[in-house]
Structures are given as C-alpha cells and as structure tokens.
C-alpha cells in the first residue's frame, strides 16, 4: 500500500481510506470486523467514521458504527489513523445536531467514548451548518484541538466558497486550520473539479473523496431494468432515496455501459478502473473505499497498483465530461 501526506501536514496516511458507514446495519459486527481485518492486512491504516453512522439508520442506530470500530481498535489504536465526523442529528433535542459550540463539544466526547480512545486524528464537520456562524464553529473546533481531543480538523460536503470562508476565519483569528475536505467524487460526479479541487490544491488541503464507486453503480453489478438491488445503498433505509436520486438514472447507466466496455478492452474490472481514475488526479490524497462484505475489497485494494495510461485516461475523461458541468450548463 502506498502512502502520502495528509495535505500540507506532516501526517502520513495510506492512499486508501476505509469507510465504515455500512457497519451496524448493512453489515453486522462479525462481517464488519472481517472487513477491518482485510483492510488492515492490505495496508490501509486510515479509518473514517461518523457519529450518525450506520448509513440508512436513524436515531435508534446512531453511534453503532463508532462502537464497532472502537471494539475492533482495542489493543491496536496506535497503529491506525482514526477520523470521525459530527453535525448530523444524534439525539431528540434540537441542539443534538449542527455545528454550534454546544453540540460539537458534546459530540466529540460522545465519539471518543464510543471509539474507546482519548483522541481522534481527524475531526470533521459532516456537512455545512448554515444556521451557525462559521466563527462559532471554527472557535469550537479550535477548543477541541487545543484540549487534545483531536489532532487535525477537516470538513465534508462543503462548497468551495464556504471552505474558503472557513479557512479565512481560522487564519484571521490564528485558530486551528482546516487540513482536509471530504467531497463526493467519481466518474459520474465531477463537479468539484471546477472550483473545490483548485482551491484545495492552492491551499494544500487534503482531499479524501467518498463514493469513488458511485454507491456501487461503478462496479457494473446493477441493472436499471431490474430495479434497485436489495441489500444495497439503493434500497437501504433512509439512504435509499438519496442514492437513487444521485445515480439511478438512464443517463448514468448509459455511461456505465460505456465505461465497462473501455475497461473490458484493457482486461480490467470497472471497479478497479474507477478507483484508479480517482487516484490518478494529483489533487486527490486518498479515496474512501467501503464494503458490505470483506471479499469486495479485493479489487479496490489493487487500485493503487494500477496506473492508467494517458490514452485510457483521456477516453474516461471524455466519456464522463458531462458530469463535470454544473446543473446550470446541462
């Protein structure tokens, strides 16, 4: 497994991140532990979680994923970079969500308790809470870092201008700087190439994208005519509607057909090509890969070994160029 620095920091991480959002609902604890074992054996030392996980659950299941990861980490915490996220709703009270000082200071303590650790390496805002001033959020995260409960901070699902504002607030107040961004990015969703990736490159921000396989659509296993596959993100609880809205469209299936043909011509699986394509972007630090079964990691782990030649890269980019444009240009 290759390694790289997390943006402009001195922290060295594996070139792939294991996402854990399937743990505790789509995947039971025994299978989750097997997935963690396979990832670790494959050289992944960077784990990503969130307090609201597992994906597709609700208030009765929040925190379950962190608990599973925490139990697996027992006795080997020092060997892994652990990241988690907050902002989502984790309780019945109106303040049990968002990026307020109150919630973030409560949320980090809850995550540490469930993970069974004194600190996380990377603490991230899961989404952009527009109801809380960025100044308040940045100050709260600085308190968390200075207290030793997190080593670094990052954001997820932020627009470029909002990340720029957050960096500005932190810089002006000499507070802890954001070091990473976690956006959605794959061959079927390339809009971040327009503004977010140039900002990250210029500012030395690590990019750890999620959904490199478009929720599984880029494995080629789904067929539009048969409908969403049971047991996948396209049918999973509260996540089903979101994933169908993102990817379950005739346009995307047509693109997948073309991508499969390109991959087959080279004797490669689409899964491996799709992850290798994300890795080929020099601004990308480490894509987040996930699984609901340990054997699913075989292809994605090999993606770091695949170097796409310029001809294949060009064809992949040409075939999916339409996904680089914003809605206004479609």
C-alpha positions as CSV (number, residue, x, y, z in Angstrom):
1,X,0.0,0.0,0.0
2,X,1.3,3.4,-1.0
3,X,1.3,6.3,1.5
4,X,1.1,10.1,1.3
5,X,0.9,13.2,3.4
6,X,-2.4,14.5,4.6
7,X,-2.3,17.7,2.7
8,X,0.3,20.2,4.0
9,X,0.6,18.4,7.3
10,X,3.3,16.1,8.4
11,X,0.9,13.2,8.9
12,X,1.5,10.2,6.6
13,X,-1.5,8.1,5.7
14,X,-2.3,5.2,3.4
15,X,-3.5,6.1,-0.1
16,X,-6.8,4.4,0.5
17,X,-9.2,5.1,3.4
18,X,-11.6,2.5,4.8
19,X,-15.1,4.0,5.1
20,X,-17.2,2.3,7.8
21,X,-20.7,3.6,7.2
22,X,-22.0,0.1,6.4
23,X,-21.1,-1.2,9.8
24,X,-24.0,-1.9,12.1
25,X,-26.9,-2.0,9.6
26,X,-26.0,-3.2,6.2
27,X,-23.2,-5.2,7.7
28,X,-23.3,-7.0,11.1
29,X,-20.4,-6.7,13.6
30,X,-18.8,-10.0,12.6
31,X,-18.6,-9.1,8.9
32,X,-17.5,-5.5,9.9
33,X,-14.6,-6.9,11.8
34,X,-13.6,-9.1,8.9
35,X,-13.7,-6.1,6.6
36,X,-11.4,-4.2,9.0
37,X,-9.1,-7.1,9.2
38,X,-8.8,-7.4,5.4
39,X,-8.3,-3.7,5.0
40,X,-5.5,-3.7,7.6
41,X,-3.8,-6.7,6.0
42,X,-4.0,-4.8,2.7
43,X,-2.1,-1.9,4.2
44,X,-4.9,0.6,5.0
45,X,-4.2,2.5,8.2
46,X,-6.7,5.3,7.8
47,X,-10.3,4.7,9.0
48,X,-13.2,7.0,8.5
49,X,-16.4,7.0,10.6
50,X,-19.2,9.4,11.7
51,X,-21.3,9.7,14.8
52,X,-24.6,9.3,12.8
53,X,-23.5,6.1,11.1
54,X,-24.5,3.5,10.1
55,X,-25.8,4.8,6.8
56,X,-29.6,4.3,6.4
57,X,-30.3,4.2,10.1
58,X,-32.0,6.7,12.4
59,X,-31.8,7.8,16.0
60,X,-32.0,4.3,17.3
61,X,-28.8,3.3,15.5
62,X,-26.6,6.4,15.7
63,X,-23.2,5.7,17.2
64,X,-23.4,2.0,16.4
65,X,-20.6,2.2,13.8
66,X,-18.2,4.0,16.0
67,X,-18.8,1.4,18.7
68,X,-18.0,-1.4,16.3
69,X,-14.8,0.3,15.2
70,X,-13.9,1.1,18.8
71,X,-14.2,-2.5,19.9
72,X,-12.0,-3.6,16.9
73,X,-9.4,-1.0,17.7
74,X,-8.9,-2.2,21.3
75,X,-5.2,-3.1,21.8
76,X,-4.1,-1.6,18.4
77,X,-5.3,2.0,18.4
78,X,-1.7,3.3,17.9
79,X,-1.5,1.6,14.6
80,X,-4.3,3.5,12.9
81,X,-5.3,7.0,11.9
82,X,-8.9,7.4,13.1
83,X,-11.3,10.0,11.6
84,X,-14.8,10.7,12.5
85,X,-17.4,13.4,11.8
86,X,-20.2,15.4,13.6
87,X,-23.1,17.7,12.7
88,X,-25.8,15.2,11.9
89,X,-28.7,14.6,14.3
90,X,-27.8,12.2,17.1
91,X,-30.4,12.9,19.7
92,X,-34.0,14.1,20.3
93,X,-33.2,17.6,21.5
94,X,-32.9,20.5,18.9
95,X,-29.3,21.1,20.0
96,X,-28.3,17.5,19.3
97,X,-27.2,18.4,15.8
98,X,-25.4,21.1,13.9
99,X,-22.1,22.9,14.3
100,X,-22.7,25.0,17.4
101,X,-20.2,25.2,20.2
102,X,-22.6,23.3,22.5
103,X,-23.1,20.4,20.1
104,X,-19.6,20.0,18.9
105,X,-18.2,19.9,22.4
106,X,-20.8,17.3,23.3
107,X,-20.3,15.4,20.1
108,X,-16.6,14.9,20.3
109,X,-17.0,13.4,23.8
110,X,-19.6,11.0,22.6
111,X,-17.4,9.9,19.7
112,X,-14.4,9.4,21.9
113,X,-16.5,7.3,24.3
114,X,-17.8,5.1,21.6
115,X,-14.5,4.7,19.8
116,X,-12.8,3.9,23.1
117,X,-10.0,6.4,22.6
118,X,-8.7,9.6,24.1
119,X,-8.4,11.4,20.8
120,X,-9.2,11.2,17.1
121,X,-6.6,12.0,14.5
122,X,-9.1,13.9,12.2
123,X,-12.3,15.5,13.4
124,X,-14.6,16.7,10.5
125,X,-17.8,18.7,10.0
126,X,-20.0,16.2,8.2
127,X,-21.9,19.0,6.4
128,X,-22.2,22.7,6.3
129,X,-24.5,24.0,9.1
130,X,-25.6,27.4,7.6
131,X,-27.6,28.2,10.8
132,X,-24.5,28.5,12.9
133,X,-21.9,31.3,12.3
134,X,-18.7,30.0,10.9
135,X,-16.8,32.0,13.6
136,X,-18.5,30.0,16.3
137,X,-17.8,26.7,14.7
138,X,-14.2,27.4,14.0
139,X,-13.6,28.6,17.6
140,X,-15.3,25.4,18.9
141,X,-13.1,23.2,16.8
142,X,-10.0,25.1,18.0
143,X,-11.0,24.3,21.6
144,X,-11.3,20.6,20.7
145,X,-7.8,20.5,19.2
146,X,-6.2,22.5,22.0
147,X,-7.9,20.2,24.5
148,X,-6.1,17.2,22.9
149,X,-9.3,15.5,21.8
150,X,-8.4,15.9,18.1
151,X,-5.1,16.3,16.2
152,X,-6.5,17.8,13.0
153,X,-9.8,19.2,11.7
154,X,-11.5,19.0,8.3
155,X,-14.8,19.4,6.5
156,X,-17.1,17.3,4.4
157,X,-19.7,18.3,1.8
158,X,-18.6,22.0,1.8
159,X,-18.9,24.2,-1.3
160,X,-15.6,25.8,-2.3
161,X,-16.5,29.3,-1.2
162,X,-17.6,28.1,2.2
163,X,-14.4,26.2,2.7
164,X,-12.5,29.4,1.6
165,X,-14.5,31.4,4.2
166,X,-13.8,28.8,6.9
167,X,-10.0,29.0,6.1
168,X,-10.2,32.8,6.2
169,X,-11.9,32.9,9.7
170,X,-9.4,30.5,11.1
171,X,-6.4,32.3,9.6
172,X,-7.6,35.8,10.7
173,X,-8.1,34.6,14.3
174,X,-5.0,32.4,14.4
175,X,-7.1,29.4,15.2
176,X,-6.6,25.7,14.1
177,X,-6.6,25.4,10.3
178,X,-8.7,23.0,8.4
179,X,-6.5,20.5,6.7
180,X,-8.9,18.3,4.7
181,X,-12.1,18.2,2.6
182,X,-14.2,15.1,2.1
183,X,-16.3,15.6,-1.1
184,X,-18.3,13.3,-3.3
185,X,-16.2,12.4,-6.4
186,X,-16.3,9.8,-9.0
187,X,-16.6,9.3,-12.8
188,X,-20.3,10.1,-12.6
189,X,-19.9,13.2,-10.4
190,X,-17.0,15.5,-11.3
191,X,-18.4,19.0,-10.5
192,X,-15.8,19.5,-7.7
193,X,-13.1,19.8,-10.4
194,X,-14.4,23.2,-11.3
195,X,-13.7,25.1,-8.0
196,X,-13.2,22.9,-5.0
197,X,-10.2,20.9,-6.3
198,X,-8.3,24.0,-7.5
199,X,-8.9,25.6,-4.1
200,X,-7.6,22.5,-2.3
201,X,-4.6,22.3,-4.5
202,X,-3.7,26.0,-4.0
203,X,-4.2,25.9,-0.2
204,X,-2.6,22.5,0.4
205,X,-5.8,20.9,1.6
206,X,-6.0,17.1,1.6
207,X,-8.9,15.7,-0.5
208,X,-10.3,12.4,0.8
209,X,-13.3,11.8,-1.5
210,X,-16.2,9.4,-0.8
211,X,-18.3,7.5,-3.3
212,X,-15.5,6.6,-5.7
213,X,-17.7,3.8,-7.0
214,X,-20.9,5.9,-7.1
215,X,-22.5,3.8,-4.4
216,X,-21.7,0.6,-6.2
217,X,-23.0,1.7,-9.6
218,X,-19.5,1.8,-11.0
219,X,-19.0,-1.9,-10.1
220,X,-21.3,-2.7,-13.0
221,X,-23.4,-5.1,-10.9
222,X,-26.6,-3.1,-11.0
223,X,-29.2,-3.3,-13.9
224,X,-31.7,-0.5,-14.4
225,X,-34.3,-2.8,-15.8
226,X,-34.4,-5.0,-12.7
227,X,-34.7,-2.0,-10.3
228,X,-32.5,-1.2,-7.3
229,X,-30.8,-4.2,-5.8
230,X,-32.0,-5.4,-2.4
231,X,-29.4,-5.0,0.4
232,X,-27.5,-2.2,-1.3
233,X,-27.4,1.5,-0.6
234,X,-30.1,2.0,-3.3
235,X,-32.6,0.2,-1.0
236,X,-31.1,0.8,2.4
237,X,-33.4,2.6,4.9
238,X,-33.1,6.4,4.9
239,X,-30.2,6.3,2.4
240,X,-32.2,4.7,-0.5
241,X,-33.9,7.8,-1.8
242,X,-30.7,9.8,-1.7
243,X,-28.7,7.2,-3.6
244,X,-31.4,6.7,-6.2
245,X,-31.6,10.4,-6.7
246,X,-27.9,10.7,-7.2
247,X,-27.2,7.8,-9.6
248,X,-30.3,5.7,-10.6
249,X,-30.9,7.4,-13.9
250,X,-30.8,6.3,-17.6
251,X,-28.0,8.8,-18.3
252,X,-25.8,7.2,-15.6
253,X,-26.5,3.7,-16.7
254,X,-25.6,4.6,-20.3
255,X,-22.3,6.0,-19.1
256,X,-21.6,2.8,-17.0
257,X,-22.1,0.7,-20.1
258,X,-19.5,2.8,-22.0
259,X,-17.1,2.6,-19.1
260,X,-17.4,-1.1,-18.8
261,X,-16.6,-1.5,-22.5
262,X,-13.4,0.6,-22.1
263,X,-12.3,-1.3,-19.0
264,X,-13.0,-4.7,-20.7
265,X,-10.9,-3.7,-23.7
266,X,-7.9,-3.5,-21.3
267,X,-8.8,-6.7,-19.4
268,X,-9.6,-4.7,-16.3
269,X,-12.6,-4.5,-14.0
270,X,-14.6,-1.3,-13.9
271,X,-14.3,-1.3,-10.1
272,X,-10.5,-1.1,-10.3
273,X,-10.5,1.4,-13.1
274,X,-13.0,3.7,-11.3
275,X,-10.9,3.9,-8.2
276,X,-7.7,4.2,-10.1
277,X,-9.2,7.1,-12.0
278,X,-9.8,9.0,-8.8
279,X,-6.3,8.2,-7.6
280,X,-4.8,9.5,-10.8
281,X,-5.9,13.0,-10.1
282,X,-2.9,14.7,-8.5
283,X,-5.0,16.7,-6.1
284,X,-6.6,13.6,-4.5
285,X,-5.0,12.4,-1.3
286,X,-6.8,9.2,-0.6
287,X,-10.3,8.0,-1.7
288,X,-12.6,6.4,0.8
289,X,-13.5,2.8,-0.1
290,X,-16.1,0.7,1.6
291,X,-17.6,-2.7,1.6
292,X,-20.5,-4.7,2.9
293,X,-18.5,-8.0,2.6
294,X,-14.8,-8.5,3.0
295,X,-14.3,-10.0,-0.4
296,X,-15.5,-6.8,-2.1
297,X,-12.2,-5.2,-1.0
298,X,-10.1,-7.4,-3.3
299,X,-10.5,-5.2,-6.4
300,X,-10.4,-1.8,-4.7
301,X,-7.2,-2.6,-2.8
302,X,-5.5,-3.4,-6.1
303,X,-6.4,0.0,-7.5
304,X,-3.3,1.7,-6.0
305,X,-1.2,-0.6,-8.2
306,X,-3.0,0.4,-11.4
307,X,-1.5,3.3,-13.4
308,X,-3.9,4.4,-16.1
309,X,-2.1,5.4,-19.3
310,X,-2.8,8.7,-20.9
311,X,-4.9,7.2,-23.7
312,X,-7.3,5.4,-21.3
313,X,-7.4,8.4,-19.0
314,X,-8.3,10.6,-22.0
315,X,-11.1,8.3,-23.0
316,X,-12.5,8.0,-19.5
317,X,-12.5,11.8,-19.1
318,X,-14.1,12.3,-22.5
319,X,-16.9,9.8,-21.8
320,X,-17.7,11.4,-18.5
321,X,-17.0,15.1,-19.2
322,X,-20.7,15.9,-18.9
323,X,-20.6,15.2,-15.2
324,X,-18.0,17.9,-14.7
325,X,-20.5,20.6,-15.6
326,X,-22.9,22.3,-13.1
327,X,-26.7,22.0,-13.4
328,X,-26.9,25.4,-15.0
329,X,-24.9,24.2,-18.0
330,X,-26.7,20.9,-18.6
